C-alpha cells in the first residue's frame, strides 16, 4: 500500500488530489455534535495543502436514497473542516455536476474543496458494477491522484472507495495507515492477556467478530442490549429487555465454544432495570431498580450493567495487555444509565494495556462522557470496518488501495 509520503515525494504540486474522507458525523439539525472524524482526516489534508496540491475532498453522510436530501448535506462539515484547517474550504453543491466542475476548476495550489454528499448519486452505492464504475469515472475527471483516508467506509464496495482507486494513481492517507497498523496489533503478535469488551444492541451485529475472537482472545466481556440474548440463552428471565430470540442457539454455541477453548466469557451479574425507556431529550431522571441478572422482572427491561458488574469488569480489565472495546454497556446517552459505559472506559484507562476503542457508539461515548481521547491507545473512526477486519474479512477499500 503506497503511503501519502511516497505520493507527495513523487510530486503533487499543482495536481488535483481526490481525498476520500469519512465525514459521516452526527448532526442535530445543522449542528455537528461530534467532529471526531473531521479532526481525524485533517492532518492528511493539511499535508497535501502544504505540498501545493489542489485538494478535492469527498465523503458520504447518512443514508440518503441516491438523490439530494438537504438533511444529509455536507455543508456543515465543510464549515467545520475549514475551521480546523484554518483556511476556507469551498463547498460544491453537487458531486459531479456543474458546481463540482466549476469549484474544482477554480482551485489554486494549496486550496481545498469539499464535494456534496457522494450518496446523493445512486451510482456511489449501486450493487450494479457498471453503474458504480460509471459514477467512479465521472469522479475521476475531477482529479489526477487519489488518496483513500475514509477508514469508516473501507468495508463498503462503493464507487469512491472501491472503483475510483483503480482509475487513478493512489495512496493511503495517514488515518488509514494508522488504523490498519492498530488492527494488525490486535490480530498479530498480541500482548496478553487479550481482553475484548463487546456491547451495543444486537448479537447479530457481532456474530462474525465473536466467532473469530474466540480463537484469539483470553477474555470476552459482554454488555449492552446484546447481553440479554446471552442471559436468555442461559435460561434467565430477561423481561422486556432487547432480545434476539433467533440468536439464542448461536449464543449457546459461543458459550460452549468459549468453555472448550478456555476463553473466559463474562456476562453481567447485575443490571439496572426499568419499566420505561429513558427520556433521552430532556434527560428527566429515570426510575430504576438494580437486580441480579438472573432476576429481571417480567415487566422490566435492562438498560445498563449494575454496580457489581462494573466492579467485575474493571477487575477483568486490570491485568490486560491488550483491550479492544466496541459497543456501550447501556443507554449511555442518559446520565442514569451511563455508569456502565463509564466504568469500562475508566477500566481501559486504569490498565497498562494497549487500548483500542472500536469506533461508532463507543467512540462517541468516550467523547460525550468527557474522557480524554488521547489517554486511550487508539480511538477508531470506523466501528463497522474495525469489526469486519477483526472478523478476518477482506475489506474492499483496503484491497483497492493495495492494488
Steps between C-alpha positions, in 0.01 A plus 500: 500500500661827387522766773408865467868587557592301189227676303620844614863409426401414144348848473150631565552873451239639263329162476139428591499246783170328578486416873231247590436594862241383751315811613193302604451699819190512721284807448233672707340704223801678350709470817777239514482323838829305465771622260743214573500366145567845352792557738636154419539563126616864529875416532498313166329794328741747666802302367365518145426873538856563621632310197306727262229257392153604391303292750157364409342342808202266469291302747159356573273600789210290620292285268322714240321303231727580205360851454559841664349534846574824693511328841807305383691793349872521573487882522546497882802270457656742248469783751650294785782363284590857404513601867730206584731563204499877556414566136194522276353175375299573188178298491364355177122467489516167312736205447580487127275775361560859393573624854762231567669558163511878548625480860779256413600697188537815713729342762848645538800316641440427871125561474238261637151415375236263638248335267139449607398163646614219268189298583284766332599307187356148470819380332701533822334209679362306200526122505523516121871501410448696178292774665750531783797515264329763284468726805864431593604604148313829543678560831834416337461797261530728804842372610851392403580297812304314769554476876283259699460618857137417586560199724135495612399411142770250393270204563261633232528405133406852392609701195719753682652235729546197276477599131663845492845393631526268199464799265765728652850470652417447867631491856373449853465803724648517850171412670456173309868413552460554876173306521642200314816506715288494816278217375809294416601539866165343593544203268876436482746469790242608761619594849307285749266469681288612204164627625210582266203703622191484280177694549237667288151393411513180297685170519449464124719808439791330675467138381804492275726682742406278796559194282849617406599645838413178682813367327716794609375664822564389858186669637180633344279732708143553378273796573237718335180374342673192359564367854131415548498246217795326670322513837186355340715225345610410854136459598453833681188721485584823314160673522442747219873552438636511147504141381582313180327167554631362171859550621463289818641182336799704375558640850489151650755388243731791589476425872588135434783593263646745754500230767663253263774747407559624855384854415335685789157607373367746757136615520345764729425386856263791567314757292300821528138439399196716441149469359566813289760589241677821610432850369808565288399854397412662832714258709221480760632296797420133447324264738688171516594204721821305526442125477706183456532407133311177566214689667374751246126559555274397213365855453838681495794541264872514565652838412853484641736265682479527880761600764623145568552445126683831474741383771532157343580639154753749646674205668499299175663795320760579769771252390433519125784537251267588211136618504259544211167660589204539266151594618358676807388313812163673522295799388796731567322800344302528827708585810324241717604221262848624408694356794561159343655654191697743719633211707626315194665815360663564838605134518686538171677810630591341834662198334850500352362343184518612139140622475289532186152654494331355193319800355126560471304546823800410717706785353203736535450389862864572588458858376148559636595369844797737518799264480835620360520339156879513506511279810390197295742310278276558197144606427388361167296705255332189359293271718367279219833495316689407819262213572519363146881515508502310829261245346780426255312638198668666203387864494428635148648845564827360634523244219457785248782702660729196496433444130 
